Amino acid sequence: MAWSADWSPQFVYTYGPQFKTEITEFETGKEQRRQKWAAGRKRFHLVYNALPAATAALILAEFETMKGAYTTMSWTNPADTTSYTVRFVEDSLQLQYLTTTAVRLEFDFIEVI
């Protein structure tokens, strides 16, 4: 199964750059900083407020196939139609059932370089 273009998030969704810095604090109070990524990565926060339960089940199946944050996939940002290689940020996913047929779902993708 692959991520479907029909699963576009509801707007507004957010995205922006993320960096990873390792900070070591010494007993003297001084800090040493080390950049872990050579460049920033885009992070996408997707929100689905009233997703059909059948579509939510498909997204959940894709999440399980990817084993959460373990594997990557190609995802097209619906705002700019750019394709990114991304993975889920978390290893867990929660579906909030609003009714028996409508689900609220939100999660983050991070770009993999």
Backbone atoms as SQL, in Angstrom:
CREATE TABLE atoms (id INTEGER PRIMARY KEY, chain TEXT, resi INTEGER, resn TEXT, atom TEXT, x REAL, y REAL, z REAL);
INSERT INTO atoms VALUES
  (1, 'A', 1, 'MET', 'N', 0.848, -1.174, 0.000),
  (2, 'A', 1, 'MET', 'CA', 0.000, 0.000, 0.000),
  (3, 'A', 1, 'MET', 'C', 0.889, 1.231, 0.000),
  (4, 'A', 2, 'ALA', 'N', 0.460, 2.292, -0.636),
  (5, 'A', 2, 'ALA', 'CA', 1.215, 3.537, -0.680),
  (6, 'A', 2, 'ALA', 'C', 0.317, 4.679, -0.232),
  (7, 'A', 3, 'TRP', 'N', 0.952, 5.741, 0.193),
  (8, 'A', 3, 'TRP', 'CA', 0.200, 6.910, 0.659),
  (9, 'A', 3, 'TRP', 'C', -0.629, 7.465, -0.488),
  (10, 'A', 4, 'SER', 'N', -1.909, 7.611, -0.272),
  (11, 'A', 4, 'SER', 'CA', -2.818, 8.051, -1.323),
  (12, 'A', 4, 'SER', 'C', -2.922, 9.566, -1.379),
  (13, 'A', 5, 'ALA', 'N', -3.001, 10.101, -2.569),
  (14, 'A', 5, 'ALA', 'CA', -3.199, 11.543, -2.743),
  (15, 'A', 5, 'ALA', 'C', -4.556, 11.967, -2.188),
  (16, 'A', 6, 'ASP', 'N', -5.485, 11.021, -2.048),
  (17, 'A', 6, 'ASP', 'CA', -6.799, 11.326, -1.493),
  (18, 'A', 6, 'ASP', 'C', -6.742, 11.610, 0.006),
  (19, 'A', 7, 'TRP', 'N', -5.614, 11.331, 0.635),
  (20, 'A', 7, 'TRP', 'CA', -5.494, 11.501, 2.072),
  (21, 'A', 7, 'TRP', 'C', -4.865, 12.853, 2.430),
  (22, 'A', 8, 'SER', 'N', -5.172, 13.878, 1.679),
  (23, 'A', 8, 'SER', 'CA', -4.632, 15.205, 1.955),
  (24, 'A', 8, 'SER', 'C', -5.169, 15.704, 3.287),
  (25, 'A', 9, 'PRO', 'N', -4.327, 16.367, 4.070),
  (26, 'A', 9, 'PRO', 'CA', -4.785, 16.882, 5.366),
  (27, 'A', 9, 'PRO', 'C', -5.735, 18.053, 5.173),
  (28, 'A', 10, 'GLN', 'N', -6.475, 18.342, 6.234),
  (29, 'A', 10, 'GLN', 'CA', -7.333, 19.514, 6.184),
  (30, 'A', 10, 'GLN', 'C', -6.462, 20.734, 6.450),
  (31, 'A', 11, 'PHE', 'N', -6.796, 21.813, 5.823),
  (32, 'A', 11, 'PHE', 'CA', -6.030, 23.034, 6.056),
  (33, 'A', 11, 'PHE', 'C', -6.674, 23.754, 7.225),
  (34, 'A', 12, 'VAL', 'N', -5.989, 24.340, 8.117),
  (35, 'A', 12, 'VAL', 'CA', -4.588, 24.673, 8.080),
  (36, 'A', 12, 'VAL', 'C', -3.778, 23.519, 8.671),
  (37, 'A', 13, 'TYR', 'N', -2.659, 23.195, 8.033),
  (38, 'A', 13, 'TYR', 'CA', -1.677, 22.313, 8.644),
  (39, 'A', 13, 'TYR', 'C', -0.373, 23.091, 8.681),
  (40, 'A', 14, 'THR', 'N', 0.554, 22.641, 9.492),
  (41, 'A', 14, 'THR', 'CA', 1.766, 23.429, 9.689),
  (42, 'A', 14, 'THR', 'C', 2.995, 22.671, 9.222),
  (43, 'A', 15, 'TYR', 'N', 3.980, 23.440, 8.782),
  (44, 'A', 15, 'TYR', 'CA', 5.286, 22.848, 8.515),
  (45, 'A', 15, 'TYR', 'C', 6.356, 23.903, 8.634),
  (46, 'A', 16, 'GLY', 'N', 7.551, 23.446, 8.922),
  (47, 'A', 16, 'GLY', 'CA', 8.679, 24.349, 9.058),
  (48, 'A', 16, 'GLY', 'C', 9.950, 23.557, 9.276),
  (49, 'A', 17, 'PRO', 'N', 11.098, 24.245, 9.332),
  (50, 'A', 17, 'PRO', 'CA', 12.376, 23.551, 9.478),
  (51, 'A', 17, 'PRO', 'C', 12.607, 23.077, 10.909),
  (52, 'A', 18, 'GLN', 'N', 13.336, 21.987, 11.028),
  (53, 'A', 18, 'GLN', 'CA', 13.741, 21.464, 12.331),
  (54, 'A', 18, 'GLN', 'C', 15.225, 21.139, 12.252),
  (55, 'A', 19, 'PHE', 'N', 15.948, 21.449, 13.309),
  (56, 'A', 19, 'PHE', 'CA', 17.366, 21.144, 13.406),
  (57, 'A', 19, 'PHE', 'C', 17.579, 20.211, 14.594),
  (58, 'A', 20, 'LYS', 'N', 18.729, 19.588, 14.652),
  (59, 'A', 20, 'LYS', 'CA', 19.039, 18.702, 15.771),
  (60, 'A', 20, 'LYS', 'C', 20.414, 19.087, 16.304),
  (61, 'A', 21, 'THR', 'N', 20.442, 19.587, 17.536),
  (62, 'A', 21, 'THR', 'CA', 21.667, 20.034, 18.178),
  (63, 'A', 21, 'THR', 'C', 21.862, 19.255, 19.469),
  (64, 'A', 22, 'GLU', 'N', 23.050, 18.699, 19.648),
  (65, 'A', 22, 'GLU', 'CA', 23.371, 18.013, 20.895),
  (66, 'A', 22, 'GLU', 'C', 24.090, 19.004, 21.799),
  (67, 'A', 23, 'ILE', 'N', 23.557, 19.186, 23.018),
  (68, 'A', 23, 'ILE', 'CA', 24.137, 20.141, 23.968),
  (69, 'A', 23, 'ILE', 'C', 24.652, 19.371, 25.180),
  (70, 'A', 24, 'THR', 'N', 25.952, 19.547, 25.469),
  (71, 'A', 24, 'THR', 'CA', 26.562, 18.930, 26.648),
  (72, 'A', 24, 'THR', 'C', 26.917, 20.044, 27.615),
  (73, 'A', 25, 'GLU', 'N', 26.353, 19.961, 28.822),
  (74, 'A', 25, 'GLU', 'CA', 26.654, 20.969, 29.834),
  (75, 'A', 25, 'GLU', 'C', 27.680, 20.392, 30.809),
  (76, 'A', 26, 'PHE', 'N', 28.742, 21.173, 31.049),
  (77, 'A', 26, 'PHE', 'CA', 29.806, 20.750, 31.946),
  (78, 'A', 26, 'PHE', 'C', 29.537, 21.256, 33.358),
  (79, 'A', 27, 'GLU', 'N', 30.238, 20.677, 34.341),
  (80, 'A', 27, 'GLU', 'CA', 30.063, 21.074, 35.733),
  (81, 'A', 27, 'GLU', 'C', 30.365, 22.546, 35.949),
  (82, 'A', 28, 'THR', 'N', 31.211, 23.130, 35.118),
  (83, 'A', 28, 'THR', 'CA', 31.563, 24.545, 35.253),
  (84, 'A', 28, 'THR', 'C', 30.439, 25.457, 34.761),
  (85, 'A', 29, 'GLY', 'N', 29.436, 24.872, 34.126),
  (86, 'A', 29, 'GLY', 'CA', 28.331, 25.672, 33.595),
  (87, 'A', 29, 'GLY', 'C', 28.482, 25.986, 32.123),
  (88, 'A', 30, 'LYS', 'N', 29.651, 25.712, 31.581),
  (89, 'A', 30, 'LYS', 'CA', 29.857, 25.954, 30.155),
  (90, 'A', 30, 'LYS', 'C', 29.162, 24.866, 29.356),
  (91, 'A', 31, 'GLU', 'N', 28.849, 25.187, 28.107),
  (92, 'A', 31, 'GLU', 'CA', 28.184, 24.240, 27.218),
  (93, 'A', 31, 'GLU', 'C', 29.017, 23.983, 25.973),
  (94, 'A', 32, 'GLN', 'N', 28.910, 22.772, 25.482),
  (95, 'A', 32, 'GLN', 'CA', 29.478, 22.422, 24.184),
  (96, 'A', 32, 'GLN', 'C', 28.308, 22.025, 23.301),
  (97, 'A', 33, 'ARG', 'N', 28.253, 22.562, 22.103),
  (98, 'A', 33, 'ARG', 'CA', 27.159, 22.272, 21.177),
  (99, 'A', 33, 'ARG', 'C', 27.698, 21.599, 19.928),
  (100, 'A', 34, 'ARG', 'N', 26.915, 20.604, 19.465),
  (101, 'A', 34, 'ARG', 'CA', 27.313, 19.885, 18.260),
  (102, 'A', 34, 'ARG', 'C', 26.089, 19.735, 17.370),
  (103, 'A', 35, 'GLN', 'N', 26.270, 20.123, 16.137),
  (104, 'A', 35, 'GLN', 'CA', 25.199, 20.009, 15.142),
  (105, 'A', 35, 'GLN', 'C', 25.144, 18.564, 14.647),
  (106, 'A', 36, 'LYS', 'N', 23.977, 17.909, 14.802),
  (107, 'A', 36, 'LYS', 'CA', 23.858, 16.504, 14.401),
  (108, 'A', 36, 'LYS', 'C', 23.401, 16.361, 12.954),
  (109, 'A', 37, 'TRP', 'N', 22.701, 17.361, 12.433),
  (110, 'A', 37, 'TRP', 'CA', 22.261, 17.319, 11.038),
  (111, 'A', 37, 'TRP', 'C', 22.969, 18.431, 10.277),
  (112, 'A', 38, 'ALA', 'N', 23.407, 18.152, 9.064),
  (113, 'A', 38, 'ALA', 'CA', 24.099, 19.158, 8.259),
  (114, 'A', 38, 'ALA', 'C', 23.153, 20.257, 7.781),
  (115, 'A', 39, 'ALA', 'N', 21.872, 19.928, 7.653),
  (116, 'A', 39, 'ALA', 'CA', 20.884, 20.915, 7.185),
  (117, 'A', 39, 'ALA', 'C', 19.576, 20.688, 7.923),
  (118, 'A', 40, 'GLY', 'N', 18.745, 21.718, 7.937),
  (119, 'A', 40, 'GLY', 'CA', 17.429, 21.588, 8.550),
  (120, 'A', 40, 'GLY', 'C', 16.548, 20.644, 7.737),
  (121, 'A', 41, 'ARG', 'N', 15.602, 20.029, 8.408),
  (122, 'A', 41, 'ARG', 'CA', 14.646, 19.147, 7.743),
  (123, 'A', 41, 'ARG', 'C', 13.253, 19.691, 7.949),
  (124, 'A', 42, 'LYS', 'N', 12.414, 19.500, 6.961),
  (125, 'A', 42, 'LYS', 'CA', 11.048, 19.977, 7.083),
  (126, 'A', 42, 'LYS', 'C', 10.245, 19.007, 7.950),
  (127, 'A', 43, 'ARG', 'N', 9.418, 19.584, 8.805),
  (128, 'A', 43, 'ARG', 'CA', 8.534, 18.799, 9.657),
  (129, 'A', 43, 'ARG', 'C', 7.106, 19.233, 9.345),
  (130, 'A', 44, 'PHE', 'N', 6.249, 18.269, 9.097),
  (131, 'A', 44, 'PHE', 'CA', 4.862, 18.525, 8.718),
  (132, 'A', 44, 'PHE', 'C', 3.937, 18.018, 9.815),
  (133, 'A', 45, 'HIS', 'N', 3.026, 18.860, 10.261),
  (134, 'A', 45, 'HIS', 'CA', 2.015, 18.471, 11.248),
  (135, 'A', 45, 'HIS', 'C', 0.677, 18.413, 10.514),
  (136, 'A', 46, 'LEU', 'N', 0.142, 17.208, 10.340),
  (137, 'A', 46, 'LEU', 'CA', -1.091, 17.008, 9.580),
  (138, 'A', 46, 'LEU', 'C', -2.251, 16.759, 10.527),
  (139, 'A', 47, 'VAL', 'N', -3.389, 17.370, 10.220),
  (140, 'A', 47, 'VAL', 'CA', -4.588, 17.239, 11.039),
  (141, 'A', 47, 'VAL', 'C', -5.747, 16.821, 10.148),
  (142, 'A', 48, 'TYR', 'N', -6.468, 15.827, 10.608),
  (143, 'A', 48, 'TYR', 'CA', -7.697, 15.372, 9.956),
  (144, 'A', 48, 'TYR', 'C', -8.794, 15.457, 11.012),
  (145, 'A', 49, 'ASN', 'N', -9.759, 16.362, 10.847),
  (146, 'A', 49, 'ASN', 'CA', -10.776, 16.572, 11.868),
  (147, 'A', 49, 'ASN', 'C', -11.988, 15.665, 11.733),
  (148, 'A', 50, 'ALA', 'N', -12.371, 15.301, 10.555),
  (149, 'A', 50, 'ALA', 'CA', -13.553, 14.453, 10.363),
  (150, 'A', 50, 'ALA', 'C', -13.293, 13.495, 9.208),
  (151, 'A', 51, 'LEU', 'N', -12.330, 12.641, 9.397),
  (152, 'A', 51, 'LEU', 'CA', -11.932, 11.681, 8.376),
  (153, 'A', 51, 'LEU', 'C', -12.896, 10.493, 8.383),
  (154, 'A', 52, 'PRO', 'N', -13.333, 10.022, 7.214),
  (155, 'A', 52, 'PRO', 'CA', -14.160, 8.818, 7.210),
  (156, 'A', 52, 'PRO', 'C', -13.405, 7.656, 7.872),
  (157, 'A', 53, 'ALA', 'N', -14.102, 6.875, 8.665),
  (158, 'A', 53, 'ALA', 'CA', -13.473, 5.772, 9.401),
  (159, 'A', 53, 'ALA', 'C', -12.762, 4.800, 8.466),
  (160, 'A', 54, 'ALA', 'N', -13.304, 4.580, 7.288),
  (161, 'A', 54, 'ALA', 'CA', -12.668, 3.659, 6.327),
  (162, 'A', 54, 'ALA', 'C', -11.318, 4.210, 5.865),
  (163, 'A', 55, 'THR', 'N', -11.232, 5.512, 5.634),
  (164, 'A', 55, 'THR', 'CA', -9.964, 6.132, 5.234),
  (165, 'A', 55, 'THR', 'C', -8.973, 6.098, 6.395),
  (166, 'A', 56, 'ALA', 'N', -9.453, 6.350, 7.605),
  (167, 'A', 56, 'ALA', 'CA', -8.591, 6.283, 8.786),
  (168, 'A', 56, 'ALA', 'C', -8.011, 4.881, 8.940),
  (169, 'A', 57, 'ALA', 'N', -8.803, 3.862, 8.644),
  (170, 'A', 57, 'ALA', 'CA', -8.317, 2.480, 8.721),
  (171, 'A', 57, 'ALA', 'C', -7.206, 2.239, 7.708),
  (172, 'A', 58, 'LEU', 'N', -7.302, 2.843, 6.536),
  (173, 'A', 58, 'LEU', 'CA', -6.252, 2.704, 5.526),
  (174, 'A', 58, 'LEU', 'C', -4.963, 3.400, 5.969),
  (175, 'A', 59, 'ILE', 'N', -5.094, 4.591, 6.569),
  (176, 'A', 59, 'ILE', 'CA', -3.918, 5.298, 7.076),
  (177, 'A', 59, 'ILE', 'C', -3.277, 4.502, 8.204),
  (178, 'A', 60, 'LEU', 'N', -4.090, 3.938, 9.079),
  (179, 'A', 60, 'LEU', 'CA', -3.571, 3.102, 10.159),
  (180, 'A', 60, 'LEU', 'C', -2.837, 1.885, 9.594),
  (181, 'A', 61, 'ALA', 'N', -3.374, 1.276, 8.560),
  (182, 'A', 61, 'ALA', 'CA', -2.712, 0.127, 7.928),
  (183, 'A', 61, 'ALA', 'C', -1.357, 0.542, 7.342),
  (184, 'A', 62, 'GLU', 'N', -1.298, 1.724, 6.725),
  (185, 'A', 62, 'GLU', 'CA', -0.030, 2.223, 6.179),
  (186, 'A', 62, 'GLU', 'C', 0.977, 2.461, 7.307),
  (187, 'A', 63, 'PHE', 'N', 0.503, 3.034, 8.415),
  (188, 'A', 63, 'PHE', 'CA', 1.354, 3.270, 9.588),
  (189, 'A', 63, 'PHE', 'C', 1.922, 1.946, 10.105),
  (190, 'A', 64, 'GLU', 'N', 1.078, 0.925, 10.167),
  (191, 'A', 64, 'GLU', 'CA', 1.529, -0.385, 10.643),
  (192, 'A', 64, 'GLU', 'C', 2.501, -1.035, 9.659),
  (193, 'A', 65, 'THR', 'N', 2.259, -0.864, 8.360),
  (194, 'A', 65, 'THR', 'CA', 3.178, -1.387, 7.351),
  (195, 'A', 65, 'THR', 'C', 4.555, -0.740, 7.487),
  (196, 'A', 66, 'MET', 'N', 4.571, 0.560, 7.770),
  (197, 'A', 66, 'MET', 'CA', 5.825, 1.292, 7.923),
  (198, 'A', 66, 'MET', 'C', 6.483, 1.056, 9.283),
  (199, 'A', 67, 'LYS', 'N', 5.769, 0.357, 10.169),
  (200, 'A', 67, 'LYS', 'CA', 6.253, 0.111, 11.529),
  (201, 'A', 67, 'LYS', 'C', 6.557, 1.428, 12.241),
  (202, 'A', 68, 'GLY', 'N', 5.599, 2.341, 12.149),
  (203, 'A', 68, 'GLY', 'CA', 5.754, 3.650, 12.791),
  (204, 'A', 68, 'GLY', 'C', 6.844, 4.462, 12.132),
  (205, 'A', 69, 'ALA', 'N', 7.806, 4.901, 12.922),
  (206, 'A', 69, 'ALA', 'CA', 8.888, 5.761, 12.424),
  (207, 'A', 69, 'ALA', 'C', 10.032, 4.976, 11.790),
  (208, 'A', 70, 'TYR', 'N', 9.870, 3.675, 11.637),
  (209, 'A', 70, 'TYR', 'CA', 10.978, 2.830, 11.182),
  (210, 'A', 70, 'TYR', 'C', 11.347, 3.030, 9.717),
  (211, 'A', 71, 'THR', 'N', 10.360, 3.063, 8.822),
  (212, 'A', 71, 'THR', 'CA', 10.673, 3.166, 7.391),
  (213, 'A', 71, 'THR', 'C', 10.200, 4.491, 6.813),
  (214, 'A', 72, 'THR', 'N', 10.646, 4.772, 5.603),
  (215, 'A', 72, 'THR', 'CA', 10.307, 6.027, 4.935),
  (216, 'A', 72, 'THR', 'C', 9.357, 5.771, 3.769),
  (217, 'A', 73, 'MET', 'N', 8.820, 6.861, 3.264),
  (218, 'A', 73, 'MET', 'CA', 7.958, 6.792, 2.090),
  (219, 'A', 73, 'MET', 'C', 8.036, 8.120, 1.353),
  (220, 'A', 74, 'SER', 'N', 7.524, 8.127, 0.157),
  (221, 'A', 74, 'SER', 'CA', 7.417, 9.347, -0.623),
  (222, 'A', 74, 'SER', 'C', 6.060, 9.964, -0.343),
  (223, 'A', 75, 'TRP', 'N', 6.039, 11.250, -0.021),
  (224, 'A', 75, 'TRP', 'CA', 4.797, 11.964, 0.291),
  (225, 'A', 75, 'TRP', 'C', 4.795, 13.285, -0.449),
  (226, 'A', 76, 'THR', 'N', 3.699, 13.616, -1.094),
  (227, 'A', 76, 'THR', 'CA', 3.580, 14.864, -1.831),
  (228, 'A', 76, 'THR', 'C', 2.824, 15.886, -0.996),
  (229, 'A', 77, 'ASN', 'N', 3.486, 16.995, -0.749),
  (230, 'A', 77, 'ASN', 'CA', 2.880, 18.092, -0.002),
  (231, 'A', 77, 'ASN', 'C', 1.776, 18.702, -0.871),
  (232, 'A', 78, 'PRO', 'N', 0.514, 18.677, -0.422),
  (233, 'A', 78, 'PRO', 'CA', -0.565, 19.201, -1.256),
  (234, 'A', 78, 'PRO', 'C', -0.509, 20.712, -1.451),
  (235, 'A', 79, 'ALA', 'N', 0.220, 21.417, -0.596),
  (236, 'A', 79, 'ALA', 'CA', 0.294, 22.875, -0.714),
  (237, 'A', 79, 'ALA', 'C', 1.180, 23.317, -1.865),
  (238, 'A', 80, 'ASP', 'N', 2.289, 22.593, -2.092),
  (239, 'A', 80, 'ASP', 'CA', 3.215, 23.007, -3.157),
  (240, 'A', 80, 'ASP', 'C', 3.490, 21.897, -4.173),
  (241, 'A', 81, 'THR', 'N', 2.829, 20.765, -4.030),
  (242, 'A', 81, 'THR', 'CA', 2.950, 19.591, -4.904),
  (243, 'A', 81, 'THR', 'C', 4.390, 19.068, -5.021),
  (244, 'A', 82, 'THR', 'N', 5.222, 19.367, -4.018),
  (245, 'A', 82, 'THR', 'CA', 6.588, 18.856, -3.974),
  (246, 'A', 82, 'THR', 'C', 6.587, 17.507, -3.273),
  (247, 'A', 83, 'SER', 'N', 7.338, 16.567, -3.815),
  (248, 'A', 83, 'SER', 'CA', 7.442, 15.238, -3.213),
  (249, 'A', 83, 'SER', 'C', 8.622, 15.209, -2.248),
  (250, 'A', 84, 'TYR', 'N', 8.387, 14.673, -1.053),
  (251, 'A', 84, 'TYR', 'CA', 9.414, 14.568, -0.018),
  (252, 'A', 84, 'TYR', 'C', 9.530, 13.111, 0.423),
  (253, 'A', 85, 'THR', 'N', 10.731, 12.702, 0.828),
  (254, 'A', 85, 'THR', 'CA', 10.905, 11.426, 1.498),
  (255, 'A', 85, 'THR', 'C', 10.735, 11.713, 2.982),
  (256, 'A', 86, 'VAL', 'N', 9.744, 11.067, 3.591),
  (257, 'A', 86, 'VAL', 'CA', 9.397, 11.352, 4.979),
  (258, 'A', 86, 'VAL', 'C', 9.235, 10.051, 5.771),
  (259, 'A', 87, 'ARG', 'N', 9.183, 10.212, 7.082),
  (260, 'A', 87, 'ARG', 'CA', 8.819, 9.122, 7.983),
  (261, 'A', 87, 'ARG', 'C', 7.941, 9.725, 9.070),
  (262, 'A', 88, 'PHE', 'N', 7.182, 8.872, 9.748),
  (263, 'A', 88, 'PHE', 'CA', 6.433, 9.331, 10.904),
  (264, 'A', 88, 'PHE', 'C', 7.428, 9.725, 11.990),
  (265, 'A', 89, 'VAL', 'N', 7.112, 10.736, 12.783),
  (266, 'A', 89, 'VAL', 'CA', 7.991, 11.158, 13.871),
  (267, 'A', 89, 'VAL', 'C', 7.851, 10.210, 15.059),
  (268, 'A', 90, 'GLU', 'N', 6.633, 9.761, 15.322),
  (269, 'A', 90, 'GLU', 'CA', 6.359, 8.915, 16.485),
  (270, 'A', 90, 'GLU', 'C', 6.148, 7.460, 16.071),
  (271, 'A', 91, 'ASP', 'N', 6.308, 6.579, 17.035),
  (272, 'A', 91, 'ASP', 'CA', 6.049, 5.156, 16.825),
  (273, 'A', 91, 'ASP', 'C', 4.640, 4.760, 17.255),
  (274, 'A', 92, 'SER', 'N', 3.826, 5.726, 17.624),
  (275, 'A', 92, 'SER', 'CA', 2.444, 5.432, 17.997),
  (276, 'A', 92, 'SER', 'C', 1.509, 6.374, 17.242),
  (277, 'A', 93, 'LEU', 'N', 0.288, 5.909, 17.063),
  (278, 'A', 93, 'LEU', 'CA', -0.725, 6.683, 16.338),
  (279, 'A', 93, 'LEU', 'C', -2.051, 6.453, 17.038),
  (280, 'A', 94, 'GLN', 'N', -2.758, 7.529, 17.335),
  (281, 'A', 94, 'GLN', 'CA', -4.050, 7.408, 18.007),
  (282, 'A', 94, 'GLN', 'C', -5.145, 7.959, 17.125),
  (283, 'A', 95, 'LEU', 'N', -6.195, 7.163, 16.969),
  (284, 'A', 95, 'LEU', 'CA', -7.377, 7.587, 16.235),
  (285, 'A', 95, 'LEU', 'C', -8.443, 7.944, 17.258),
  (286, 'A', 96, 'GLN', 'N', -9.002, 9.127, 17.137),
  (287, 'A', 96, 'GLN', 'CA', -10.048, 9.566, 18.051),
  (288, 'A', 96, 'GLN', 'C', -11.376, 9.476, 17.308),
  (289, 'A', 97, 'TYR', 'N', -12.215, 8.543, 17.723),
  (290, 'A', 97, 'TYR', 'CA', -13.503, 8.349, 17.051),
  (291, 'A', 97, 'TYR', 'C', -14.498, 9.390, 17.540),
  (292, 'A', 98, 'LEU', 'N', -14.971, 10.232, 16.606),
  (293, 'A', 98, 'LEU', 'CA', -15.973, 11.250, 16.915),
  (294, 'A', 98, 'LEU', 'C', -17.371, 10.647, 16.854),
  (295, 'A', 99, 'THR', 'N', -17.576, 9.763, 15.869),
  (296, 'A', 99, 'THR', 'CA', -18.788, 8.964, 15.714),
  (297, 'A', 99, 'THR', 'C', -18.324, 7.605, 15.211),
  (298, 'A', 100, 'THR', 'N', -19.243, 6.736, 14.906),
  (299, 'A', 100, 'THR', 'CA', -18.833, 5.431, 14.376),
  (300, 'A', 100, 'THR', 'C', -18.267, 5.547, 12.966),
  (301, 'A', 101, 'THR', 'N', -18.502, 6.671, 12.299),
  (302, 'A', 101, 'THR', 'CA', -18.032, 6.821, 10.917),
  (303, 'A', 101, 'THR', 'C', -17.056, 7.974, 10.709),
  (304, 'A', 102, 'ALA', 'N', -16.748, 8.738, 11.767),
  (305, 'A', 102, 'ALA', 'CA', -15.844, 9.891, 11.627),
  (306, 'A', 102, 'ALA', 'C', -14.736, 9.821, 12.671),
  (307, 'A', 103, 'VAL', 'N', -13.513, 10.086, 12.202),
  (308, 'A', 103, 'VAL', 'CA', -12.328, 9.960, 13.044),
  (309, 'A', 103, 'VAL', 'C', -11.519, 11.247, 12.990),
  (310, 'A', 104, 'ARG', 'N', -10.969, 11.644, 14.135),
  (311, 'A', 104, 'ARG', 'CA', -10.013, 12.750, 14.194),
  (312, 'A', 104, 'ARG', 'C', -8.632, 12.122, 14.345),
  (313, 'A', 105, 'LEU', 'N', -7.689, 12.642, 13.567),
  (314, 'A', 105, 'LEU', 'CA', -6.347, 12.068, 13.535),
  (315, 'A', 105, 'LEU', 'C', -5.358, 13.194, 13.297),
  (316, 'A', 106, 'GLU', 'N', -4.265, 13.201, 14.047),
  (317, 'A', 106, 'GLU', 'CA', -3.176, 14.143, 13.762),
  (318, 'A', 106, 'GLU', 'C', -1.853, 13.488, 14.071),
  (319, 'A', 107, 'PHE', 'N', -0.848, 13.837, 13.256),
  (320, 'A', 107, 'PHE', 'CA', 0.475, 13.243, 13.396),
  (321, 'A', 107, 'PHE', 'C', 1.479, 14.109, 12.670),
  (322, 'A', 108, 'ASP', 'N', 2.755, 13.800, 12.865),
  (323, 'A', 108, 'ASP', 'CA', 3.834, 14.559, 12.231),
  (324, 'A', 108, 'ASP', 'C', 4.644, 13.645, 11.326),
  (325, 'A', 109, 'PHE', 'N', 5.052, 14.216, 10.192),
  (326, 'A', 109, 'PHE', 'CA', 6.063, 13.628, 9.312),
  (327, 'A', 109, 'PHE', 'C', 7.308, 14.484, 9.453),
  (328, 'A', 110, 'ILE', 'N', 8.479, 13.856, 9.276),
  (329, 'A', 110, 'ILE', 'CA', 9.720, 14.616, 9.173),
  (330, 'A', 110, 'ILE', 'C', 10.443, 14.183, 7.906),
  (331, 'A', 111, 'GLU', 'N', 11.019, 15.142, 7.237),
  (332, 'A', 111, 'GLU', 'CA', 11.765, 14.870, 6.009),
  (333, 'A', 111, 'GLU', 'C', 13.024, 14.072, 6.331),
  (334, 'A', 112, 'VAL', 'N', 13.309, 13.103, 5.501),
  (335, 'A', 112, 'VAL', 'CA', 14.514, 12.287, 5.643),
  (336, 'A', 112, 'VAL', 'C', 15.433, 12.646, 4.485),
  (337, 'A', 113, 'ILE', 'N', 16.656, 13.007, 4.815),
  (338, 'A', 113, 'ILE', 'CA', 17.607, 13.440, 3.782),
  (339, 'A', 113, 'ILE', 'C', 18.635, 12.359, 3.543);
